[in-house]
């Protein structure tokens, strides 16, 4: 599939898009400072109970049932064939057995239960490990890009991928979506896709620089813009293909992978955007400020 963008000047519009990106980041910081994240059972101590029913149940009756059980604070999510309840404390074995028996007696004898319990120490450890994984991935990318290209490419690409991760986290904060381990896996996957798009553009920039005669900032901007245009069809096709697969997983997949799929969709769109309007302009602005290499004087024969 081919797209007609041959007349669009990405570098001309890079500043407005960069300003918009900064505004989005500020909104994200504000959202995270006010609302925080809606941590799932993987990062918050408590008990998660998933109930699969074989027949329809009345939502109001289920909510009244959970209230009558008197098991402390909880958050219910009731769907057609699945009920998910997250308790803010770890249920004892007696409480779990009572909840399961009472539900089967009142609603569905063939209902199946899946219970996950996380204590405070494990929750804190998993939060630290998740953050550590993202930082290690970013550090590895910096080292690889710096060796493969140059430090300006490395810095620009890492800023772009951290922006992608931050955007996904912000959207989950604003819409109060649950943050769990599949979400962290999605963020790490998004980082991989984002850096892949960015590297493709940077590789084309490096190739074009070999044959370009750079005499001014306009010449350098043209190289960057041409490189984006030359790789744009490939980037769009990749994003559309993977996003379509992620959308199918979100619509038809089980509850356990819905947040993973949704995070992937957000991240893929953000990754394509950041590669073009963040990583490439950042490299251009750093490169144009670089001091030109001093010409090597030819030695005269004696």
Secondary structure as a PSIPRED ss2 file (coil, helix, strand):
# PSIPRED VFORMAT (PSIPRED V4.0)

   1 X C   1.000  0.000  0.000
   2 X C   1.000  0.000  0.000
   3 X C   1.000  0.000  0.000
   4 X C   1.000  0.000  0.000
   5 X C   1.000  0.000  0.000
   6 X C   1.000  0.000  0.000
   7 X C   1.000  0.000  0.000
   8 X C   1.000  0.000  0.000
   9 X C   1.000  0.000  0.000
  10 X C   1.000  0.000  0.000
  11 X C   1.000  0.000  0.000
  12 X C   1.000  0.000  0.000
  13 X C   1.000  0.000  0.000
  14 X H   0.000  1.000  0.000
  15 X H   0.000  1.000  0.000
  16 X H   0.000  1.000  0.000
  17 X H   0.000  1.000  0.000
  18 X H   0.000  1.000  0.000
  19 X H   0.000  1.000  0.000
  20 X H   0.000  1.000  0.000
  21 X H   0.000  1.000  0.000
  22 X H   0.000  1.000  0.000
  23 X H   0.000  1.000  0.000
  24 X H   0.000  1.000  0.000
  25 X H   0.000  1.000  0.000
  26 X H   0.000  1.000  0.000
  27 X H   0.000  1.000  0.000
  28 X H   0.000  1.000  0.000
  29 X H   0.000  1.000  0.000
  30 X H   0.000  1.000  0.000
  31 X H   0.000  1.000  0.000
  32 X H   0.000  1.000  0.000
  33 X H   0.000  1.000  0.000
  34 X H   0.000  1.000  0.000
  35 X C   1.000  0.000  0.000
  36 X C   1.000  0.000  0.000
  37 X C   1.000  0.000  0.000
  38 X E   0.000  0.000  1.000
  39 X E   0.000  0.000  1.000
  40 X C   1.000  0.000  0.000
  41 X C   1.000  0.000  0.000
  42 X C   1.000  0.000  0.000
  43 X C   1.000  0.000  0.000
  44 X C   1.000  0.000  0.000
  45 X C   1.000  0.000  0.000
  46 X E   0.000  0.000  1.000
  47 X E   0.000  0.000  1.000
  48 X E   0.000  0.000  1.000
  49 X E   0.000  0.000  1.000
  50 X E   0.000  0.000  1.000
  51 X E   0.000  0.000  1.000
  52 X E   0.000  0.000  1.000
  53 X C   1.000  0.000  0.000
  54 X C   1.000  0.000  0.000
  55 X C   1.000  0.000  0.000
  56 X C   1.000  0.000  0.000
  57 X C   1.000  0.000  0.000
  58 X C   1.000  0.000  0.000
  59 X H   0.000  1.000  0.000
  60 X H   0.000  1.000  0.000
  61 X H   0.000  1.000  0.000
  62 X H   0.000  1.000  0.000
  63 X H   0.000  1.000  0.000
  64 X H   0.000  1.000  0.000
  65 X H   0.000  1.000  0.000
  66 X H   0.000  1.000  0.000
  67 X H   0.000  1.000  0.000
  68 X H   0.000  1.000  0.000
  69 X H   0.000  1.000  0.000
  70 X C   1.000  0.000  0.000
  71 X C   1.000  0.000  0.000
  72 X C   1.000  0.000  0.000
  73 X C   1.000  0.000  0.000
  74 X E   0.000  0.000  1.000
  75 X E   0.000  0.000  1.000
  76 X E   0.000  0.000  1.000
  77 X E   0.000  0.000  1.000
  78 X E   0.000  0.000  1.000
  79 X C   1.000  0.000  0.000
  80 X C   1.000  0.000  0.000
  81 X C   1.000  0.000  0.000
  82 X E   0.000  0.000  1.000
  83 X E   0.000  0.000  1.000
  84 X E   0.000  0.000  1.000
  85 X E   0.000  0.000  1.000
  86 X E   0.000  0.000  1.000
  87 X E   0.000  0.000  1.000
  88 X C   1.000  0.000  0.000
  89 X C   1.000  0.000  0.000
  90 X C   1.000  0.000  0.000
  91 X C   1.000  0.000  0.000
  92 X C   1.000  0.000  0.000
  93 X H   0.000  1.000  0.000
  94 X H   0.000  1.000  0.000
  95 X H   0.000  1.000  0.000
  96 X H   0.000  1.000  0.000
  97 X H   0.000  1.000  0.000
  98 X H   0.000  1.000  0.000
  99 X H   0.000  1.000  0.000
 100 X H   0.000  1.000  0.000
 101 X H   0.000  1.000  0.000
 102 X H   0.000  1.000  0.000
 103 X H   0.000  1.000  0.000
 104 X H   0.000  1.000  0.000
 105 X H   0.000  1.000  0.000
 106 X H   0.000  1.000  0.000
 107 X C   1.000  0.000  0.000
 108 X C   1.000  0.000  0.000
 109 X C   1.000  0.000  0.000
 110 X C   1.000  0.000  0.000
 111 X C   1.000  0.000  0.000
 112 X E   0.000  0.000  1.000
 113 X E   0.000  0.000  1.000
 114 X E   0.000  0.000  1.000
 115 X E   0.000  0.000  1.000
 116 X E   0.000  0.000  1.000
 117 X E   0.000  0.000  1.000
 118 X E   0.000  0.000  1.000
 119 X C   1.000  0.000  0.000
 120 X H   0.000  1.000  0.000
 121 X H   0.000  1.000  0.000
 122 X H   0.000  1.000  0.000
 123 X H   0.000  1.000  0.000
 124 X H   0.000  1.000  0.000
 125 X H   0.000  1.000  0.000
 126 X H   0.000  1.000  0.000
 127 X H   0.000  1.000  0.000
 128 X H   0.000  1.000  0.000
 129 X H   0.000  1.000  0.000
 130 X H   0.000  1.000  0.000
 131 X H   0.000  1.000  0.000
 132 X H   0.000  1.000  0.000
 133 X H   0.000  1.000  0.000
 134 X H   0.000  1.000  0.000
 135 X H   0.000  1.000  0.000
 136 X H   0.000  1.000  0.000
 137 X H   0.000  1.000  0.000
 138 X H   0.000  1.000  0.000
 139 X H   0.000  1.000  0.000
 140 X H   0.000  1.000  0.000
 141 X H   0.000  1.000  0.000
 142 X H   0.000  1.000  0.000
 143 X H   0.000  1.000  0.000
 144 X H   0.000  1.000  0.000
 145 X H   0.000  1.000  0.000
 146 X H   0.000  1.000  0.000
 147 X H   0.000  1.000  0.000
 148 X H   0.000  1.000  0.000
 149 X C   1.000  0.000  0.000
 150 X C   1.000  0.000  0.000
 151 X H   0.000  1.000  0.000
 152 X H   0.000  1.000  0.000
 153 X H   0.000  1.000  0.000
 154 X H   0.000  1.000  0.000
 155 X H   0.000  1.000  0.000
 156 X H   0.000  1.000  0.000
 157 X H   0.000  1.000  0.000
 158 X H   0.000  1.000  0.000
 159 X H   0.000  1.000  0.000
 160 X H   0.000  1.000  0.000
 161 X H   0.000  1.000  0.000
 162 X H   0.000  1.000  0.000
 163 X H   0.000  1.000  0.000
 164 X H   0.000  1.000  0.000
 165 X H   0.000  1.000  0.000
 166 X H   0.000  1.000  0.000
 167 X H   0.000  1.000  0.000
 168 X H   0.000  1.000  0.000
 169 X H   0.000  1.000  0.000
 170 X H   0.000  1.000  0.000
 171 X H   0.000  1.000  0.000
 172 X H   0.000  1.000  0.000
 173 X H   0.000  1.000  0.000
 174 X H   0.000  1.000  0.000
 175 X C   1.000  0.000  0.000
 176 X C   1.000  0.000  0.000
 177 X C   1.000  0.000  0.000
 178 X E   0.000  0.000  1.000
 179 X E   0.000  0.000  1.000
 180 X C   1.000  0.000  0.000
 181 X H   0.000  1.000  0.000
 182 X H   0.000  1.000  0.000
 183 X H   0.000  1.000  0.000
 184 X H   0.000  1.000  0.000
 185 X H   0.000  1.000  0.000
 186 X H   0.000  1.000  0.000
 187 X H   0.000  1.000  0.000
 188 X H   0.000  1.000  0.000
 189 X H   0.000  1.000  0.000
 190 X H   0.000  1.000  0.000
 191 X H   0.000  1.000  0.000
 192 X H   0.000  1.000  0.000
 193 X H   0.000  1.000  0.000
 194 X H   0.000  1.000  0.000
 195 X H   0.000  1.000  0.000
 196 X H   0.000  1.000  0.000
 197 X H   0.000  1.000  0.000
 198 X H   0.000  1.000  0.000
 199 X H   0.000  1.000  0.000
 200 X H   0.000  1.000  0.000
 201 X H   0.000  1.000  0.000
 202 X H   0.000  1.000  0.000
 203 X H   0.000  1.000  0.000
 204 X H   0.000  1.000  0.000
 205 X H   0.000  1.000  0.000
 206 X H   0.000  1.000  0.000
 207 X H   0.000  1.000  0.000
 208 X H   0.000  1.000  0.000
 209 X H   0.000  1.000  0.000
 210 X H   0.000  1.000  0.000
 211 X H   0.000  1.000  0.000
 212 X C   1.000  0.000  0.000
 213 X C   1.000  0.000  0.000
 214 X C   1.000  0.000  0.000
 215 X C   1.000  0.000  0.000
 216 X C   1.000  0.000  0.000
 217 X H   0.000  1.000  0.000
 218 X H   0.000  1.000  0.000
 219 X H   0.000  1.000  0.000
 220 X H   0.000  1.000  0.000
 221 X H   0.000  1.000  0.000
 222 X H   0.000  1.000  0.000
 223 X H   0.000  1.000  0.000
 224 X H   0.000  1.000  0.000
 225 X H   0.000  1.000  0.000
 226 X H   0.000  1.000  0.000
 227 X H   0.000  1.000  0.000
 228 X H   0.000  1.000  0.000
 229 X H   0.000  1.000  0.000
 230 X H   0.000  1.000  0.000
 231 X H   0.000  1.000  0.000
 232 X H   0.000  1.000  0.000
 233 X H   0.000  1.000  0.000
 234 X H   0.000  1.000  0.000
 235 X H   0.000  1.000  0.000
 236 X H   0.000  1.000  0.000
 237 X H   0.000  1.000  0.000
 238 X H   0.000  1.000  0.000
 239 X H   0.000  1.000  0.000
 240 X H   0.000  1.000  0.000
 241 X H   0.000  1.000  0.000
 242 X H   0.000  1.000  0.000
 243 X H   0.000  1.000  0.000
 244 X H   0.000  1.000  0.000
 245 X H   0.000  1.000  0.000
 246 X H   0.000  1.000  0.000
 247 X H   0.000  1.000  0.000
 248 X H   0.000  1.000  0.000
 249 X H   0.000  1.000  0.000
 250 X H   0.000  1.000  0.000
 251 X H   0.000  1.000  0.000
 252 X H   0.000  1.000  0.000
 253 X C   1.000  0.000  0.000
 254 X C   1.000  0.000  0.000
 255 X H   0.000  1.000  0.000
 256 X H   0.000  1.000  0.000
 257 X H   0.000  1.000  0.000
 258 X H   0.000  1.000  0.000
 259 X H   0.000  1.000  0.000
 260 X H   0.000  1.000  0.000
 261 X H   0.000  1.000  0.000
 262 X H   0.000  1.000  0.000
 263 X H   0.000  1.000  0.000
 264 X H   0.000  1.000  0.000
 265 X H   0.000  1.000  0.000
 266 X H   0.000  1.000  0.000
 267 X H   0.000  1.000  0.000
 268 X H   0.000  1.000  0.000
 269 X H   0.000  1.000  0.000
 270 X H   0.000  1.000  0.000
 271 X H   0.000  1.000  0.000
 272 X H   0.000  1.000  0.000
 273 X H   0.000  1.000  0.000
 274 X H   0.000  1.000  0.000
 275 X H   0.000  1.000  0.000
 276 X H   0.000  1.000  0.000
 277 X H   0.000  1.000  0.000
 278 X H   0.000  1.000  0.000
 279 X H   0.000  1.000  0.000
 280 X H   0.000  1.000  0.000
 281 X H   0.000  1.000  0.000
 282 X H   0.000  1.000  0.000
 283 X H   0.000  1.000  0.000
 284 X H   0.000  1.000  0.000
 285 X H   0.000  1.000  0.000
 286 X H   0.000  1.000  0.000
 287 X H   0.000  1.000  0.000
 288 X H   0.000  1.000  0.000
 289 X C   1.000  0.000  0.000
 290 X C   1.000  0.000  0.000
 291 X C   1.000  0.000  0.000
 292 X C   1.000  0.000  0.000
 293 X C   1.000  0.000  0.000
 294 X C   1.000  0.000  0.000
 295 X C   1.000  0.000  0.000
 296 X C   1.000  0.000  0.000
 297 X C   1.000  0.000  0.000
 298 X C   1.000  0.000  0.000
 299 X C   1.000  0.000  0.000
 300 X C   1.000  0.000  0.000
 301 X C   1.000  0.000  0.000
 302 X C   1.000  0.000  0.000
